[in-house]
């Protein structure tokens, strides 16, 4: 008998966003639950080559390439053949089209179909042509939320029978903090007001899309809604976390008068932002579409009441623990912020409900469901066949 070999397409590990968080945490928990399988993680750079260094059944192979297409379609299948892989697994979407080895990938969203204006014509063209092909080629697919499956069935003719919804989870350091000294230190470092509303935003694409600005963050609507909230007597400052958001708003016509009461922190590392959730009176998010809504889950874990969009996945993830508003309606956002500001009892009820709802999402559960899909394709215990023996040594291949 030889161990099952899973070839992991690890390009997503280089992304400093939700995809990177998802990939690292899912793989760590899969390896822990599946110690007899050999996981070979392929990377395009050595940037994250040490992420799984202490995991005995993980092996890193760094295969540089300037082209993602070349890497996916030629270098990955060659590496999978060389290691005699049983399954090719990609934590994001895409897979080698000309490999005979069964492949599984993860569907993270359908924003290209729901909000195509957020992306360049080239990106939209690529998705509409290639995503249906990848879905047809895949042995099975995973999805982070039911809404993603529903949208892709409607827009991309996805075969829902091939998809298992495994959800996602928050990074393990998100938690409710009782240490008031550490929270005070964080507030002082970022010059935060004593009481505030929190939002996190994005105005730039995190990938390599040709459009620099990302309009799906819907920051303009939230800022106008906050202005209405202040005009109606709302007194809480708004703390905005995110890279270059103030500069983006000013480029789009917002001046000092429209930005009164707003504190821009700039980028805060993921490992620290849990402090902001713990300090805030409540959290508000205005994005037009969320395929899972990780910020909502992070807020609930930290005991922060949340006012989030009614579109996309938030109602599926937050259940009865959050408040939902139309992200296109600034009046409903202003009314929601005022309701939460004026009702400490409502905030306390939502805080308790959110902590309970958040317990439904855990990496252990996501990893278990993912492994169940892989086990149905190639069981872990199979008859030995010729192949490459396991090695903990990193291999660098230059193309």
DOVOPA-535002 format. One record per residue: residue in three letters; x, y, z of N, C-alpha, C in turn. Coordinates in steps of 0.001 Angstrom, whole numbers, plus 500000, padded with zeros to 6 digits. Layout:
<pts>
AlaXYZXYZXYZ...
</pts>
This chain:
<pts>
Unk500841498800500000500000500000500000500877501252500000Unk500490502241499215501184503518499268500198504584499720Unk500686505632500329499749506666500775499071507338499591Unk497844507763499814497172508567498802497960509869498625Unk498083510329497395498821511556497102497849512588496536Unk497759513716497210496926514824496739497841515953496293Unk497742516322495035498500517436494469497664518705494634Unk498165519655495409497429520882495717497964522028494872Unk497096522656494110497441523863493370497389525040494347Unk498558525513494766498619526458495876498776527912495493Unk498384528306494282498523529721493897497782530649494856Unk496655530186495385495841531045496254496550531399497558Unk497564530632497938498281530917499176498998532255499121Unk499289532736497919499981534016497780499040535218497863Unk497730534984497954496777536085498000496543536531499439Unk496704537829499678496541538382501018495097538824501231Unk494172537898501039492758538199501195492051536954501706Unk490720536922501580489960535786502085490340534462501458Unk490753534493500185491160533257499522492412532671500154Unk493354533545500508494555533067501182494244532489502538Unk493387533174503302492971532678504617492285531325504484Unk491371531231503521490646529982503288491614528839502980Unk492526529068502060493405527997501590494307527478502697Unk494943528379503430495866527960504489495141527177505568Unk494024527701506041493328527049507156492687525731506745Unk492098525688505550491509524435505089492572523351504962Unk493695523662504324494732522658504118495323522186505440Unk495547523097506376496071522690507684495158521665508356Unk493863521915508318492929521014508989492737519717508210Unk492802519769506895492733518541506111493916517628506439Unk495102518195506495496289517389506787496240516794508187Unk495725517572509128495636517071510504494652515912510606Unk493549515979509871492538514919509928492888513727509043Unk493838513906508154494146512889507141495651512616507118Unk496225512148508245497685512055508361498323511020507449Unk497549510054506925498120509012506086498206509407504614Unk497647510553504267497734511047502887498922511989502746Unk499608511883501634500730512769501330500200513959500532Unk500369515159501075499922516388500416501144517090499807Unk501136517252498502502207517972497817501631519300497351Unk502098520392497964501556521719497678502465522413496676Unk501923522722495511502673523407494469502502524920494629Unk503611525653494605503608527106494731504318527729493551Unk503931528968493213504623529691492141505821530470492662Unk505895530687493978507018531410494563507329530809495928Unk508469531194496488508873530694497800508306531527498940Unk507444532512498613506946533442499621506303532731500801Unk505528531677500542504838530970501615505283529509501696Unk506521529265501334507021527891501329507143527292502719Unk507182528126503769507353527621505132506029527479505890Unk504913527776505235503614527782505929503291526431506545Unk503630525344505858503299524003506341504554523240506788Unk505570523987507198506878523388507459506845522338508577Unk506006522519509568505971521608510707504943520485510556Unk504342520360509399503316519334509185503953518140508485Unk503963516963509121504751515836508596504287515293507258Unk503007515396506929502535514842505655502384515900504567Unk503059517050504761503053518123503765504416518224503093Unk504410518424501802505632518612501020505419519794500090Unk506397520671500011506297521862499171507141521686497919Unk506571522005496779507325522098495540507088523484494947Unk508155524258494812508064525599494244508356525519492756Unk507376525911491950507505525848490489507241527250489943Unk508280528054489770508078529429489295507527529468487882Unk506719530481487633506213530724486284505635532120486221Unk505928532841485151505354534180484989503887534112484575Unk503502533009483978502144532891483443501303531948484299Unk500157532444484748499237531578485497498692530475484596Unk498403530820483333497858529827482409498866528696482165Unk500119529063481918501179528075481710501343527198482941Unk501307527834484094501463527107485372500326526103485557Unk499079526563485377497910525696485582497864524535484589Unk498088524863483315497779523897482256498957523016481835Unk500187523405482163501317522568481788502141522126482998Unk502572523078483822503478522739484910502807521911485999Unk501557522238486325500849521457487346500615520009486902Unk500049519751485718499852518343485338501156517565485220Unk502253518225484795503540517536484741504008517162486147Unk503833518080487079504220517783488463503337516687489051Unk502041516723488760501130515691489269501493514321488715Unk501895514293487462502317513020486863503601512522487508Unk504530513439487731505805513062488313505652512478489715Unk504740513027490488504538512540491856503521511408491942Unk502970511000490792501942509964490745500753510334491640Unk500267511563491469499157512058492293497866511309491994Unk497080511095493022495777510453492867494686511469492558Unk494824512680493116493828513739492947494565515062492818Unk494067515936491952494528517320491904493457518176492580Unk493869518949493581492918519753494354493339521214494305Unk492390522086493952492643523520493912491691524231494867Unk492203524945495884491328525666496823490580526837496198Unk490923527231494966490146528223494226489759527579492895Unk489201528355491952488739527702490731489817527709489656Unk489774526708488812490650526366487690491269525008487962Unk491602524313486906492239523008487001492864522671485645Unk493797521718485613494409521338484337493395520621483441Unk493217521111482245492190520555481364492626519268480674Unk493938519031480564494406517890479788495040516806480654Unk494766516852481946495226515788482832494112514764483007Unk494462513489483017493481512431483222493221512171484697Unk493978512817485574493787512604487007492550513363487483Unk491736512764488355490532513458488830490898514747489551Unk490120515787489295490407517105489852489189517635490591Unk489467518354491668488422518977492490488832520421492734Unk487885521357492607488206522741492938487038523383493677Unk487291524599494187486340525286495060485746526499494349Unk484434526608494386483712527759493846483549528793494959Unk484150529971494759484136530996495806483153532127495545Unk482533532169494384481610533264494157481087533303492740Unk480149534220492522479560534403491191479444535887490859Unk480304536682491482480237538131491330480401538572489884Unk481134537802489074481325538164487661479990538196486914Unk479054537347487328477743537291486683476766538272487328Unk476835538419488649475874539249489363476227540726489243Unk477516541065489331477982542449489231479134542547488233Unk478885542306486950479984542288485972480718543609485849Unk480075544727486226480732546025486143481903546173487093Unk482047545247488060483172545303488985484469544818488355Unk484390544234487159485558543594486560485761544089485130Unk486961543878484628487272544269483262486571543336482272Unk486447543797481032485826542970479997486620541685479790Unk487944541776479917488776540592479710488529539553480795Unk488414540004482035488154539085483138486783538438482977Unk485771539235482637484428538690482436484387537707481269Unk485077538035480209485129537147479042485771535822479411Unk486893535884480158487590534669480566486683533781481429Unk486002534393482399485148533614483302484021532949482523Unk483367533683481650482212533127480933482594531991479988Unk483817532031479491484268530946478622484810529776479430Unk485675530068480414486436529003481062485730528355482245Unk484953529122483013484350528519484204483445527335483859Unk482546527435482848481748526249482489482608525064482057Unk483747525342481389484632524259480966485265523587482180Unk485749524390483124486332523829484351485298523011485120Unk484078523530485206483025522819485940482703521479485282Unk482692521451483962482422520198483244483561519199483447Unk484803519703483450485975518840483585486111518267484989Unk485750519018486010485979518611487397485246517322487741Unk485915516474488527485250515284489050484181515683490053Unk484512516620490930483570517191491890483984518622492168Unk483065519399492731483354520763493136482859520998494551Unk483476521955495211483040522404496519482579523846496396Unk481713524266497296481249525651497296481230526172498722Unk481519527470498878481572528039500221480201528470500740Unk479166528469499886477828528839500339476797528398499305Unk475560528137499727474513527718498780474241528747497696Unk474345530047498019474018531080497036474938531003495828Unk476184530576496031477127530456494917476637529396493937Unk476172528280494463475648527203493611474412527690492861Unk473495528331493569472269528820492942472576529786491798Unk473495530724492050473834531718491027474472531072489804Unk475388530112490033476091529506488912475214528505488157Unk474251527909488812473259527100488093472477527994487137Unk472123529182487611471335530115486810472141530723485671Unk473365531141485949474123531928484982475121531107484157Unk475632529997484711476692529258484031476311527804483763Unk475027527486483965474531526125483716475322525068484492Unk475682525407485715476404524485486586475547523266486907Unk476153522093486914475473520871487334475573520783488853Unk474504521149489541474520521208491005474766519851491642Unk474532518761490918474752517424491473476225517148491724Unk477100517912491081478542517714491248479129518571492375Unk478276519360493053478780520328494028478360519953495449Unk479293520060496372479017519906497801479314521229498492Unk478352521761499234478565523006499974479283522668501278Unk480513523134501411481324522843502593481534524069503476Unk481114525243503012481235526505503749482709526869503965Unk482926527862504784484267528308505163484211528645506643Unk485250529249507157485282529636508570486236530813508711Unk486300531365509901487200532487510162488565531968510603Unk489563532823510495490890532469510991490799532166512492Unk491601531229512993491440530754514368491680531797515448Unk492352532900515127492627533894516163491436534815516423Unk490369534767515617489193535584515899488458535011517114Unk488158535894518072487549535453519327487013536677520076Unk486196536400521080485733537444521992486844537706523000Unk487280538970523130488409539328523991487916539943525296Unk488365539385526405488020539925527724489143540775528302Unk490332540698527724491484541454528210491359542914527767Unk490849543745528643490607545149528299491906545923528077Unk493008545478528711494276546188528545494773546090527103Unk494663544901526504495121544736525126494240545526524162Unk492945545584524452492048546372523612492368547860523711Unk492682548317524915493041549725525105494311550067524351Unk495282549163524388496538549392523668496286549497522164Unk495444548604521630495112548652520210494424549963519861Unk493455550382520667492723551622520407493656552827520408Unk494620552831521300495560553954521356496478553971520142Unk496930552801519691497835552745518543497166553242517266Unk495859552994517139495143553416515939494283554660516172Unk494447555273517349493772556539517672492252556420517485Unk491685555351518015490252555112517854489451555880518894Unk488247556318518530487365556956519515486897555947520552Unk486356556443521647485951555554522749484817554626522327Unk483834555143521593482729554334521076482611554624519581Unk482302553600518797482253553819517350481513552689516640Unk481108553008515400480606552013514449481803551574513605Unk481885550301513301483009549776512514482547549311511142Unk483348549595510126483172548958508825484536548588508268Unk484575547583507433485790547238506686485453547378505207Unk486385547895504437486086548174503038487218547785502125Unk486878547762500838487866547476499801487545548343498598Unk488543548999498064488346549842496885489253549426495731Unk490133548442495956491043547974494925490902546474494756Unk491098546002493534491093544571493295492303543942493968Unk492077542798494621493185542122495293493950541218494345Unk493367540862493206494053540018492236494789540857491214Unk494859540351489989495602541038488935494667541524487837Unk493414541834488215492459542344487239492950543687486693Unk492656543973485436493135545204484818492432546437485371Unk491274546276485967490627547395486632491285547587487992Unk491820548779488250492436549037489541491387549167490638Unk490311549912490344489300550166491371488256549058491391Unk487821548732492594486766547736492783485530548463493316Unk484492548565492484483306549333492866482318548531493703Unk482529547231493781481586546403494526481587546628496023Unk482610547363496531482617547667497955481500548597498378Unk480938549352497410479759550185497662480011551204498778Unk481249551659498873481617552576499953480869553907499872Unk480572554364498647479885555639498490478512555611499163Unk477775554516498977476444554412499598476540554450501109Unk477523553731501660477667553699503114478008555083503660Unk478888555820502983479270557146503480478073558096503414Unk477306558023502341476103558872502269475092558471503344Unk474961557168503588474047556709504637474510557199506006Unk475811557193506229476329557689507513476045559189507661Unk476128559936506550475773561356506604474316561550507010Unk473416560726506494472005560789506889471857560454508373Unk472588559444508805472554559038510225472947560211511125Unk473996560928510784474427562084511583473399563210511509Unk472828563426510324471826564478510180470581564183511011Unk470291562896511223469134562493512026469437562446513522Unk470655562816513910471007562859515331471928561757515791Unk472388560898514883473315559844515265474649560422515705Unk475192559928516813476376560552517397477641559691517330Unk477524558414516980478696557546517002479599557820515790Unk480904557942516009481830558051514865481831556740514069Unk482262556846512816482401555672511948483886555418511725Unk484349554228512083485740553832511857485786552956510605Unk486570553384509620486669552690508339488047552046508232Unk488069550716508138489321549972508009489484549521506563Unk490644549777505985490891549344504616491908550229503936Unk492563549674502956493646550372502262493099551405501268Unk493575552648501373493343553716500385491879554131500245Unk491050553890501265489628554195501121489366555695501139Unk490047556431502014489835557877502045490241558507500721Unk491386558099500183491838558647498904490847558319497796Unk490306557110497801489314556703496806488075557600496894Unk487568557822498104486358558630498271486592560072497818Unk487759560606498140488039561982497729488170562082496213Unk488714561045495573488779561042494096487388561047493489Unk486415560522494235485055560416493716484130561500494291Unk484708562602494700483913563783494995483542564026496441Unk483968563201497361483655563428498774484657564419499357Unk484123565395500076484965566434500675484873566360502201Unk485551567291502876485607567256504338484213567221504956Unk483281567994504385481929568058504955481257566692504935Unk481414565933503827480784564607503723481493563564504571Unk482741563853504937483533562869505686483643563200507168Unk482839564137507645482851564477509073482421563272509911Unk483121563081511018482777561993511932483357560650511538Unk484150560628510454484680559362509953486180559295510233Unk486619558153510769488027557928511091488555556814510199Unk489521557140509338490109556165508432491394555617509053Unk491439554321509286492625553719509896493645553265508875Unk493246553133507599494097552465506640494067550957506869Unk495041550276506309495106548814506427495449548399507852Unk494729547396508370495046546770509654495250545282509393Unk496370544704509819496605543272509592495479542419510155Unk495208541313509476494120540426509872494253539959511315Unk495502539754511761495729539262513120495377540294514181Unk495210541562513779494897542620514729493464543119514637Unk492820542913513499491520543544513292490449543004514229Unk490674541818514819489715541298515786489532542265516955Unk490565543056517280490432544043518349489394545098517994Unk489362545500516726488381546504516293486964545963516416Unk486759544698516028485432544081516192485024544053517672Unk485965543735518545485665543651519971485358545008520590Unk485931546073520036485727547407520590484471548090520055Unk484032547736518856482941548464518199481597548236518881Unk480747549252518815479368549106519283478607548159518356Unk478850548310517059478305547367516084479076547518514776Unk478863546570513879479574546493512605478585546717511473Unk479020547427510420478164547649509259478974547353508003Unk478332546702507026478988546346505772478042546682504633Unk478576547278503561477708547743502472478017547105501133Unk478846546077501070479219545475499794477988545003499025Unk478078545081497695476928544722496861476693543215496822Unk477754542436496959477613540980496876478680540325497730Unk478276539389498563479202538593499365478880537124499132Unk479889536372498692479654534947498425479684534098499688Unk480289534606500759480252533943502059480091534961503180Unk480686536112503049480663537209504023481491536868505255Unk482785536705505024483710536442506118483705537553507172Unk483619538845506788483570539881507835482384539720508790Unk481237539252508291480095539007509164480424537923510179Unk481019536831509716481374535747510629482404536216511651Unk483396536979511201484406537500512126483767538381513190Unk482829539232512779482141540092513741481364539271514758Unk480628538267514298479825537453515212480709536717516213Unk481832536179515754482745535476516659483248536406517751Unk483448537678517415483970538651518371482873539304519209Unk481626538872519028480525539435519809480115540814519365Unk480273541112518073479944542434517537478662542348516718Unk477583543026517112476349543023516317476618543532514904Unk475881543011513918476211543309512526474995543723511715Unk475190544760510898474207545258509934474826545050508553Unk474277544125507779474955543673506552473969543608505386Unk474493543434504136473610543416502971472665542215502958Unk471500542439502387470525541361502224470796540554500961Unk471700541039500100472034540342498868473141539318499116Unk473181538273498296474240537290498420474069536390499633Unk475205535992500219475218534951501255474939535407502680Unk475035536691503056474891537045504467473668536467505177Unk472453536498504581471328535892505305471502534388505543Unk472219533696504631472460532265504808473482532012505914Unk474422532928506086475486532745507069475074533284508440Unk474427534432508469474087535063509744472779534614510356Unk471874534040509540470588533600510077469854534739510774Unk469319534462511956468572535457512723469470536335513587Unk470790536146513493471706536847514398472105538228513900Unk471831538550512640472244539836512076471033540600511566Unk471235541874511245470226542709510601470623542878509140Unk469632542843508213469912542875506787469223544067506138Unk469963544746505245469415545899504548469795545831503077Unk469001546515502259469266546603500828470507547468500616Unk471595546922500038472825547710499912472710548882498940Unk471630548940498169471436550052497241470642551190497882Unk470166550994499118469259551939499767469948552574500974Unk470462553799500791471184554452501882470268554822503045Unk468982555040502770468048555377503849467895554209504810Unk467781552979504267467633551814505135468892551581505960Unk470059551889505398471298551781506176471311552797507317Unk470931554035507008470897555067508046469922554696509152Unk468745554186508781467755553780509783468277552615510625Unk468964551666509976469507550530510710470572550949511705Unk471442551870511303472466552360512224471844553099513399Unk470800553860513131470143554586514214469458553622515187Unk468803552589514661468137551606515519469133550927516455Unk470274550519515921471262549845516752471913550803517744Unk472105552050517340472687553040518252471787553266519460Unk470483553334519240469539553712520300469102552563521187Unk469497551325520849469000550177521608470134549288522120Unk470642549570523320471646548673523925471114547255524101Unk469804547123524383469213545794524556469267545005523255Unk468943545653522133469010544979520831470441544541520535Unk471406545408520818472806545041520572473210543839521428Unk472762543806522670473097542681523556472482541388523031Unk471224541460522561470566540266522018471283539773520761Unk471662540704519896472360540319518674473749539764518982Unk474386540321519998475714539830520385475630538365520809Unk474663538046521638474498536664522107474129535737520953Unk473213536188520108472794535362518974473947535128518003Unk474764536156517784475889536035516873476927535052517364Unk477219535077518650478189534131519202477705532699519014Unk476393532478519170475853531138518958475869530731517498Unk475501531654516599475474531351515171476874531053514647Unk477871531767515142479238531604514643479787530216514919Unk479293529562515952479795528224516288479439527181515228Unk478559527522514301478189526576513243479282526436512190Unk480234527373512183481246527387511128482621527154511738Unk483236526037511374484539525671511928485362524978510848Unk486662525236510866487537524623509869487559523103509978Unk487404522596511194487367521143511356486228520538510546Unk485067521206510581483900520707509856484088520856508347Unk484614522004507919484852522212506489485853521193505949Unk486923520947506708487927519968506285487335518566506225Unk486509518218507202485885516888507231485001516675506002Unk484207517676505640483338517558504473484155517502503182Unk485233518284503114486103518261501944486745516894501771Unk487240516339502852487852515015502788486834513952502401Unk485588514131502800484546513185502402484365513156500891Unk484449514331500252484342514401498795485538513706498141Unk486737513986498626487933513366498062487936511849498276Unk487459511415499434487417509979499744486483509245498786Unk485397509900498388484464509273497449485080509106496067Unk486072509929495733486730509843494431487856508820494457Unk488755508959495425489876508017495605490008507739497092Unk489643506549497551489781506220498974491238506310499424Unk491427506643500693492780506834501214493600505557501153Unk493013504399501385493742503146501330493528502475499992Unk494531502531499117494372501923497807495603501068497500Unk495489500224496493496579499329496131497769500140495651Unk498953499721496081500171500434495724500404500398494223Unk500939501499493707501342501553492310502659502285492228Unk503424502090491168504714502774491065504531504281491140Unk505438504933491809505345506384491931506509506934492698Unk506452508216492975507523508894493676507325508719495163Unk508347508418495895508235508258497339508157509611498004Unk507593509629499235507412510879499945508732511515500329Unk508734512836500376509931513568500793509527514858501429Unk510168515232502525509868516503503190510723517632502618Unk511553517367501680512479518335501133511763519199500091Unk511948520513500164511377521410499162512126521271497849Unk511373521291496754511959521134495429511664522395494649Unk512665522970494027512467524166493204512714523786491755Unk511708523999490912511826523707489487511816525034488738Unk512791525269487897512874526521487142512399526269485716Unk511411527060485271510932526882483901511562527915482983
</pts>
